């Protein structure tokens, strides 16, 4: 998440600080000193009671200590570029466990900016129901008419990474686009020279799910 150096970093959820310091050892990533200064918070899911974690990396300053309880929206640190970073930004993760391989897409956990937007979540798979790494094209349409208002390129989760982003256990998604205004949309891809497309509707404050299976 690009942000100015020194900008406040806020706790995404209420929770407890389980780490606040330098990642000198490969404790949170497969490599030492990757996140630089980082904070890890432990949270309890309000519905299931399960524990999950949020991680805030590459910070320039820490404003909390280990064992401290924090409120949602409380300032816990400042944006920086410590560790392996080439510019000022916040590295934010949601994890279901404490290890690097437990990461999930944070857009499925964070609330929408407001109730006027919706979320597109989907999966592209082959005939054997295995996820595909492929480029997608998203288009928004006006209420009336067949000319798109805008187009945007999307990409499914990479399969080449050593430890890719984990899929939600229920949705099993491999692409996501958040903060979409309500309206008509078209998602398309080209597979083995054939065009595949899906038309769908985004509704305010809702999640729309697409499943595309290639021949």
Backbone bond lengths (Angstrom), bond angles and torsions (degrees), N, CA, C in turn:
res aa  C-N    CA-C-N  psi(-1)  N-CA   C-N-CA  omega(-1)  CA-C   N-CA-C  phi
1 X - - - 1.448 - - 1.524 108.99 -
2 X 1.359 119.18 105.80 1.460 120.03 179.16 1.523 111.16 -60.95
3 X 1.334 116.52 137.95 1.463 121.36 -179.63 1.515 108.06 -160.50
4 X 1.348 118.17 152.27 1.466 120.92 179.74 1.524 111.60 -64.08
5 X 1.318 115.43 146.28 1.464 121.30 176.81 1.526 109.63 -58.38
6 X 1.326 116.39 130.22 1.452 121.51 178.81 1.516 114.86 87.27
7 X 1.342 118.53 -3.21 1.465 120.80 177.89 1.530 109.63 -64.31
8 X 1.336 118.03 146.43 1.473 119.61 -178.30 1.524 112.03 -66.86
9 X 1.311 116.16 142.50 1.461 123.71 174.53 1.521 107.46 -107.37
10 X 1.331 116.78 126.09 1.455 122.27 -174.50 1.526 110.95 -106.44
11 X 1.307 116.52 146.63 1.463 121.22 176.30 1.521 109.63 -67.59
12 X 1.322 116.66 127.69 1.463 120.51 -178.87 1.520 112.14 -69.74
13 X 1.338 116.73 -31.22 1.461 122.66 179.70 1.528 107.88 -143.53
14 X 1.309 116.33 161.11 1.458 120.16 172.28 1.523 109.20 -66.92
15 X 1.332 116.52 143.72 1.454 118.67 -179.69 1.512 112.96 179.33
16 X 1.319 115.46 -164.83 1.462 122.71 -177.18 1.521 109.82 -120.55
17 X 1.323 117.24 136.98 1.458 122.26 178.58 1.527 109.20 -76.01
18 X 1.336 116.97 117.48 1.461 119.81 177.87 1.522 111.74 -104.06
19 X 1.341 117.14 -14.09 1.463 120.43 174.01 1.521 108.52 -154.18
20 X 1.333 115.55 137.52 1.465 122.16 174.82 1.525 106.76 -151.46
21 X 1.317 116.30 103.36 1.461 119.04 -177.24 1.512 111.52 170.16
22 X 1.342 115.78 -157.86 1.461 123.32 179.36 1.523 109.86 -93.20
23 X 1.336 116.33 138.86 1.474 118.62 178.33 1.540 109.41 -91.21
24 X 1.318 115.70 69.71 1.460 120.82 -178.29 1.525 112.16 -70.46
25 X 1.332 116.99 -25.02 1.457 122.06 178.21 1.528 109.28 -108.49
26 X 1.344 118.74 155.33 1.471 120.78 178.00 1.517 111.37 -75.16
27 X 1.333 116.20 64.33 1.465 122.34 -176.19 1.525 111.89 -90.37
28 X 1.334 116.35 -37.14 1.464 120.54 -176.11 1.522 112.93 -111.23
29 X 1.331 117.42 -10.96 1.466 123.30 176.69 1.522 107.80 -140.80
30 X 1.329 117.68 163.04 1.471 119.23 178.54 1.529 113.56 -67.09
31 X 1.349 117.43 -8.17 1.452 121.36 -176.44 1.525 110.24 -123.97
32 X 1.315 119.18 141.67 1.467 120.76 176.61 1.517 111.17 -72.53
33 X 1.323 116.15 152.14 1.463 123.91 175.16 1.532 113.00 59.22
34 X 1.331 117.53 25.68 1.471 120.94 -178.18 1.526 111.59 -74.56
35 X 1.328 117.77 -48.55 1.460 121.86 -176.31 1.526 112.98 -86.69
36 X 1.340 118.28 -11.68 1.460 119.35 -174.84 1.521 110.20 66.85
37 X 1.321 116.19 -131.41 1.468 119.96 174.31 1.522 108.39 -77.11
38 X 1.322 116.53 128.69 1.464 118.60 -178.75 1.517 110.47 -145.15
39 X 1.322 112.91 161.46 1.461 122.43 177.04 1.519 107.44 -128.45
40 X 1.321 116.99 136.89 1.466 122.47 174.16 1.522 107.89 -123.08
41 X 1.329 115.40 126.31 1.461 121.56 177.72 1.529 109.80 -109.47
42 X 1.315 115.94 143.26 1.461 122.11 174.66 1.521 108.48 -105.24
43 X 1.334 116.53 134.61 1.465 122.23 -177.11 1.523 110.15 -128.69
44 X 1.313 115.82 161.93 1.456 122.41 174.83 1.522 108.10 -117.30
45 X 1.335 116.16 123.55 1.463 120.27 -179.42 1.531 109.56 -64.83
46 X 1.352 118.17 128.74 1.469 119.94 -173.89 1.527 114.19 -65.83
47 X 1.344 117.60 -26.96 1.459 119.43 179.93 1.525 112.68 -89.74
48 X 1.327 116.59 -52.14 1.468 119.99 -173.44 1.520 113.65 -88.29
49 X 1.330 117.17 -21.47 1.453 119.90 -175.71 1.519 113.37 79.53
50 X 1.352 117.15 0.83 1.463 121.34 179.89 1.529 110.48 -74.08
51 X 1.318 116.40 150.76 1.451 121.48 178.49 1.533 109.83 -87.66
52 X 1.323 116.44 140.28 1.459 121.59 171.52 1.522 108.10 -142.65
53 X 1.337 116.39 172.97 1.455 120.58 -168.92 1.527 110.50 -136.22
54 X 1.338 115.84 147.84 1.451 121.09 169.75 1.518 108.58 -121.37
55 X 1.333 115.27 141.92 1.459 122.23 -176.43 1.520 108.96 -122.69
56 X 1.327 116.85 137.47 1.466 123.95 -177.92 1.525 106.94 -127.81
57 X 1.353 117.64 110.40 1.455 120.55 -171.36 1.515 114.75 -116.06
58 X 1.339 115.50 168.01 1.476 126.00 178.19 1.527 111.81 65.34
59 X 1.316 117.69 30.74 1.464 121.40 -175.24 1.529 111.49 -74.27
60 X 1.328 115.42 153.71 1.468 121.04 174.32 1.525 111.35 -92.68
61 X 1.317 117.57 -24.17 1.466 121.39 -179.48 1.517 109.58 -151.99
62 X 1.327 116.23 149.58 1.457 123.83 177.25 1.516 108.51 -109.64
63 X 1.313 117.50 134.99 1.467 121.67 -178.73 1.525 112.37 -117.43
64 X 1.328 117.37 11.13 1.463 121.77 178.55 1.523 108.48 -136.79
65 X 1.316 115.64 170.06 1.463 121.29 179.01 1.531 108.53 -128.59
66 X 1.311 115.90 159.99 1.461 121.16 -179.63 1.527 110.82 -61.84
67 X 1.331 116.14 137.24 1.452 122.40 -178.70 1.513 113.86 91.62
68 X 1.317 117.58 -11.09 1.468 121.44 -177.88 1.521 110.79 -75.77
69 X 1.325 117.09 139.73 1.457 122.67 172.70 1.525 108.89 -89.20
70 X 1.328 116.83 134.54 1.463 120.58 -178.47 1.521 109.78 -124.81
71 X 1.313 115.60 153.52 1.458 122.52 177.13 1.522 110.26 -92.61
72 X 1.331 116.95 156.45 1.459 120.45 172.91 1.527 109.38 -61.37
73 X 1.341 116.62 131.16 1.452 121.24 179.84 1.511 114.62 87.17
74 X 1.337 118.01 -2.90 1.464 121.36 179.26 1.532 110.19 -75.08
75 X 1.335 117.52 142.03 1.458 121.52 176.81 1.518 109.79 -70.18
76 X 1.350 115.81 124.82 1.461 120.21 -178.69 1.529 112.14 -117.04
77 X 1.324 117.81 -16.13 1.457 120.85 -178.96 1.514 110.96 -170.64
78 X 1.348 115.11 -168.51 1.464 121.09 -180.00 1.527 109.50 -133.12
79 X 1.329 116.01 144.01 1.460 122.75 -179.52 1.525 110.07 -62.47
80 X 1.320 116.90 141.98 1.450 120.85 178.16 1.514 112.06 -154.05
81 X 1.332 115.77 -154.62 1.460 121.55 178.85 1.527 110.00 -147.14
82 X 1.330 116.36 36.79 1.458 120.55 177.38 1.527 109.72 -74.97
83 X 1.339 115.75 162.47 1.454 119.58 -178.10 1.515 111.39 73.18
84 X 1.327 116.24 -150.37 1.465 121.67 -179.69 1.524 108.25 -85.20
85 X 1.320 116.77 88.66 1.464 122.64 -179.28 1.522 108.31 -147.95
86 X 1.322 117.14 137.42 1.467 121.07 -179.40 1.527 111.49 -105.45
87 X 1.327 116.51 3.04 1.452 121.13 178.21 1.505 110.30 -164.95
88 X 1.323 115.35 165.35 1.455 121.01 -179.01 1.526 110.44 -70.22
89 X 1.323 116.63 122.41 1.468 120.43 177.08 1.523 109.03 -167.56
90 X 1.329 114.72 165.97 1.461 121.27 174.17 1.517 108.80 -103.40
91 X 1.313 116.56 125.07 1.462 121.98 172.15 1.528 106.62 -94.40
92 X 1.341 116.43 113.62 1.463 121.46 -175.12 1.518 109.50 -120.04
93 X 1.315 116.17 134.31 1.467 121.28 178.00 1.521 110.65 -134.99
94 X 1.331 114.74 151.23 1.463 122.82 166.15 1.519 106.82 -114.25
95 X 1.332 116.16 129.25 1.458 120.62 -179.35 1.532 109.98 -127.22
96 X 1.331 115.74 143.56 1.459 119.86 175.00 1.523 111.40 -86.48
97 X 1.313 116.94 -16.39 1.456 123.75 173.35 1.514 108.27 -136.67
98 X 1.305 117.82 -171.03 1.456 120.77 -174.98 1.531 113.48 -91.02
99 X 1.324 118.49 -9.62 1.462 120.40 -174.30 1.529 111.70 -91.34
100 X 1.330 115.44 163.86 1.464 122.97 -178.61 1.528 111.51 -60.74
101 X 1.315 117.02 -33.91 1.462 120.77 -178.57 1.512 114.60 -77.37
102 X 1.332 118.23 -1.30 1.466 121.70 -178.95 1.524 112.85 -94.75
103 X 1.350 117.08 10.12 1.463 121.35 -175.31 1.526 111.37 -70.13
104 X 1.339 115.95 141.17 1.456 122.81 173.88 1.526 109.49 -125.33
105 X 1.327 116.85 162.61 1.464 120.14 179.90 1.528 109.13 -67.13
106 X 1.340 118.30 117.21 1.472 119.43 -175.20 1.522 113.72 -65.36
107 X 1.332 118.60 -20.39 1.468 120.51 -179.96 1.522 111.74 -64.10
108 X 1.334 117.65 -21.94 1.466 120.59 177.39 1.520 112.18 -80.77
109 X 1.325 116.81 -10.71 1.459 121.23 -176.75 1.518 112.58 -109.71
110 X 1.314 116.52 -34.59 1.455 119.75 -178.31 1.520 110.74 -76.54
111 X 1.329 118.82 144.28 1.467 120.22 176.53 1.511 110.94 -67.59
112 X 1.333 116.67 152.29 1.453 121.19 174.95 1.523 109.76 -62.78
113 X 1.337 116.11 153.98 1.454 120.15 -179.09 1.524 111.30 -56.18
114 X 1.316 116.98 -38.54 1.454 121.34 174.55 1.524 108.28 -159.28
115 X 1.320 115.99 169.93 1.465 120.78 -174.96 1.529 112.61 -72.63
116 X 1.329 117.85 -3.33 1.466 120.43 -178.82 1.528 112.46 -84.45
117 X 1.339 117.86 -9.58 1.450 120.97 -176.98 1.528 111.14 -108.93
118 X 1.328 115.18 165.33 1.451 121.63 178.08 1.515 110.86 -131.06
119 X 1.329 115.37 176.85 1.456 122.12 -174.47 1.521 109.37 -128.94
120 X 1.347 116.39 131.26 1.459 121.91 175.12 1.520 108.74 -102.72
121 X 1.315 116.06 123.77 1.462 122.25 178.11 1.522 106.95 -129.74
122 X 1.329 116.99 140.95 1.454 117.52 -179.23 1.512 113.38 -162.55
123 X 1.312 113.49 179.62 1.465 121.26 -178.54 1.527 108.50 -142.76
124 X 1.323 116.34 132.26 1.458 122.52 171.33 1.517 107.20 -112.25
125 X 1.328 116.37 124.16 1.461 121.02 -175.75 1.518 110.46 -137.47
126 X 1.337 116.49 162.85 1.459 120.11 176.75 1.525 110.11 -89.95
127 X 1.318 116.18 -175.77 1.463 120.29 -175.90 1.525 112.46 -64.60
128 X 1.329 116.74 -18.93 1.465 120.70 177.76 1.524 111.31 -93.49
129 X 1.331 116.07 9.66 1.472 123.71 177.28 1.530 112.64 65.85
130 X 1.331 115.51 31.08 1.457 120.47 174.13 1.524 109.40 -101.00
131 X 1.338 118.02 138.64 1.464 119.80 -176.56 1.519 111.80 -65.17
132 X 1.336 115.05 149.12 1.460 121.63 -179.59 1.521 110.28 -115.15
133 X 1.318 115.73 144.65 1.463 121.35 171.14 1.520 107.22 -96.16
134 X 1.344 115.89 112.10 1.460 119.67 -171.13 1.523 109.92 -153.53
135 X 1.335 116.23 155.55 1.464 121.74 177.46 1.524 109.95 -85.95
136 X 1.323 116.01 142.14 1.462 123.11 -179.49 1.518 109.57 -124.94
137 X 1.333 115.70 157.70 1.462 121.07 175.53 1.525 108.69 -125.20
138 X 1.333 115.45 122.30 1.466 121.75 179.96 1.519 109.12 -107.28
139 X 1.331 116.80 130.92 1.465 122.47 179.41 1.522 109.84 -127.81
140 X 1.328 115.63 139.24 1.463 122.32 175.46 1.520 109.23 -104.50
141 X 1.345 116.76 139.43 1.463 122.28 -177.78 1.527 110.50 -119.84
142 X 1.326 116.49 150.38 1.467 119.34 175.55 1.524 110.26 -72.15
143 X 1.330 118.18 166.01 1.467 120.38 178.96 1.524 112.75 -55.31
144 X 1.314 116.67 -36.96 1.459 121.89 177.42 1.527 108.43 -126.64
145 X 1.327 117.11 136.90 1.453 120.42 178.30 1.513 112.25 114.67
146 X 1.333 115.31 161.45 1.457 121.34 -174.84 1.521 113.70 -115.74
147 X 1.324 117.73 7.90 1.452 121.00 177.35 1.527 109.29 -98.19
148 X 1.337 117.27 125.44 1.473 119.32 -177.03 1.518 112.39 -65.94
149 X 1.329 115.17 146.75 1.462 121.18 175.85 1.522 111.00 -77.37
150 X 1.322 116.97 -36.97 1.461 122.15 177.67 1.525 109.67 -160.91
151 X 1.320 114.57 160.78 1.462 122.06 177.16 1.517 109.13 -128.87
152 X 1.320 115.41 150.67 1.463 120.08 179.93 1.522 109.52 -147.60
153 X 1.331 115.50 138.11 1.460 120.84 177.23 1.520 109.74 -83.35
154 X 1.325 115.85 137.33 1.459 123.09 174.10 1.524 108.27 -125.40
155 X 1.307 115.53 168.17 1.461 120.64 178.45 1.517 108.89 -146.53
156 X 1.313 116.11 138.88 1.456 119.18 176.95 1.532 109.69 -73.71
157 X 1.332 116.38 164.80 1.455 120.82 -178.90 1.524 110.61 -56.37
158 X 1.317 115.42 140.95 1.462 120.52 178.91 1.526 110.68 -67.51
159 X 1.339 115.55 144.35 1.463 121.44 174.98 1.524 111.18 -103.82
160 X 1.344 115.93 -2.95 1.454 120.53 -174.54 1.523 112.53 -93.22
161 X 1.323 118.23 -16.88 1.458 120.59 -178.16 1.526 110.75 -66.64
162 X 1.320 114.48 148.71 1.457 119.90 179.09 1.527 111.03 -59.93
163 X 1.332 115.42 -44.35 1.468 121.69 177.90 1.526 107.97 -133.31
164 X 1.333 118.33 86.08 1.464 120.55 -176.52 1.518 112.25 -71.22
165 X 1.338 116.16 169.06 1.459 121.59 175.71 1.523 108.99 -60.38
166 X 1.320 116.87 131.30 1.451 120.73 -179.69 1.516 111.72 -75.76
167 X 1.317 116.40 148.67 1.462 121.67 179.01 1.521 110.28 -87.97
168 X 1.327 115.50 149.45 1.458 120.76 175.12 1.525 109.02 -60.87
169 X 1.326 116.64 137.35 1.463 120.56 -174.53 1.523 112.75 -61.72
170 X 1.324 117.67 -31.25 1.467 121.28 -179.77 1.526 111.91 -89.88
171 X 1.329 117.41 -49.22 1.463 121.57 -175.08 1.522 112.89 -76.10
172 X 1.331 117.42 -33.38 1.467 122.18 -176.75 1.533 111.38 52.34
173 X 1.320 116.14 40.87 1.467 121.71 -176.45 1.522 111.78 -74.08
174 X 1.347 115.75 157.51 1.465 119.58 167.87 1.528 111.98 -136.32
175 X 1.341 116.82 14.24 1.462 120.59 165.16 1.525 108.94 -154.15
176 X 1.329 114.02 158.68 1.462 119.84 -176.08 1.516 109.18 -159.14
177 X 1.330 115.59 141.99 1.472 121.60 173.06 1.522 107.44 -138.94
178 X 1.329 116.47 117.12 1.460 121.27 -176.79 1.517 111.84 -97.60
179 X 1.329 115.47 169.85 1.473 124.71 173.82 1.527 113.08 56.08
180 X 1.317 116.77 47.65 1.465 121.02 176.77 1.525 109.93 -93.33
181 X 1.337 117.72 133.01 1.462 119.74 174.66 1.529 110.03 -64.74
182 X 1.315 118.83 149.73 1.468 120.02 178.35 1.520 110.66 -63.15
183 X 1.332 115.35 147.12 1.460 119.55 179.09 1.514 112.22 152.09
184 X 1.336 114.90 -167.88 1.466 122.73 -177.93 1.525 109.81 -92.05
185 X 1.352 115.15 140.30 1.458 120.24 -178.22 1.535 110.51 -140.65
186 X 1.318 113.73 161.14 1.467 121.47 174.33 1.524 108.53 -134.60
187 X 1.330 115.92 131.70 1.456 121.44 174.98 1.527 107.77 -116.99
188 X 1.324 116.75 130.68 1.465 119.81 -176.36 1.522 110.27 -136.23
189 X 1.332 114.73 159.11 1.462 122.60 175.69 1.519 108.15 -154.27
190 X 1.311 115.26 162.00 1.467 121.35 176.07 1.520 107.93 -116.09
191 X 1.334 115.67 124.72 1.457 121.46 -178.94 1.524 109.20 -128.04
192 X 1.322 116.68 117.95 1.472 122.47 -178.83 1.525 111.82 51.82
193 X 1.335 115.62 40.92 1.460 121.08 177.15 1.508 115.08 82.61
194 X 1.339 118.56 1.47 1.463 122.08 -178.81 1.530 110.01 -111.13
195 X 1.324 114.90 136.11 1.461 120.91 177.57 1.519 110.14 -81.81
196 X 1.327 116.37 129.79 1.454 122.11 173.50 1.515 107.68 -120.59
197 X 1.333 117.99 138.75 1.458 120.48 -177.28 1.518 110.60 -146.06
198 X 1.336 114.31 154.36 1.451 121.76 175.50 1.522 108.43 -137.71
199 X 1.329 116.67 131.52 1.455 122.17 173.16 1.532 107.61 -100.80
200 X 1.308 116.20 139.91 1.463 119.83 -176.20 1.521 109.36 -154.57
201 X 1.327 115.52 173.06 1.461 122.27 -178.07 1.527 108.52 -123.74
202 X 1.320 115.77 135.52 1.459 122.40 171.53 1.520 108.14 -99.11
203 X 1.331 116.41 130.92 1.463 121.93 178.67 1.524 110.34 -113.83
204 X 1.304 115.93 150.30 1.460 121.54 -177.09 1.527 111.28 -58.19
205 X 1.333 115.49 131.43 1.460 121.17 175.12 1.510 115.38 66.92
206 X 1.349 117.62 18.23 1.465 120.43 -175.05 1.525 111.45 -125.82
207 X 1.316 114.66 160.91 1.452 122.59 175.07 1.516 108.57 -102.40
208 X 1.331 116.77 128.71 1.466 122.46 174.48 1.522 108.58 -108.96
209 X 1.333 116.56 131.10 1.465 121.13 -174.92 1.524 110.50 -116.12
210 X 1.345 115.67 133.96 1.455 121.86 177.05 1.525 109.69 -122.33
211 X 1.324 117.21 136.29 1.436 123.05 172.75 1.528 107.95 -120.76
212 X 1.326 116.49 120.48 1.466 122.05 -179.83 1.523 107.77 -119.71
213 X 1.333 116.65 120.96 1.454 122.56 178.85 1.519 109.28 -113.52
214 X 1.312 117.20 120.44 1.458 121.38 -179.39 1.525 110.14 -78.15
215 X 1.341 117.69 154.70 1.473 121.18 178.80 1.535 111.74 -62.49
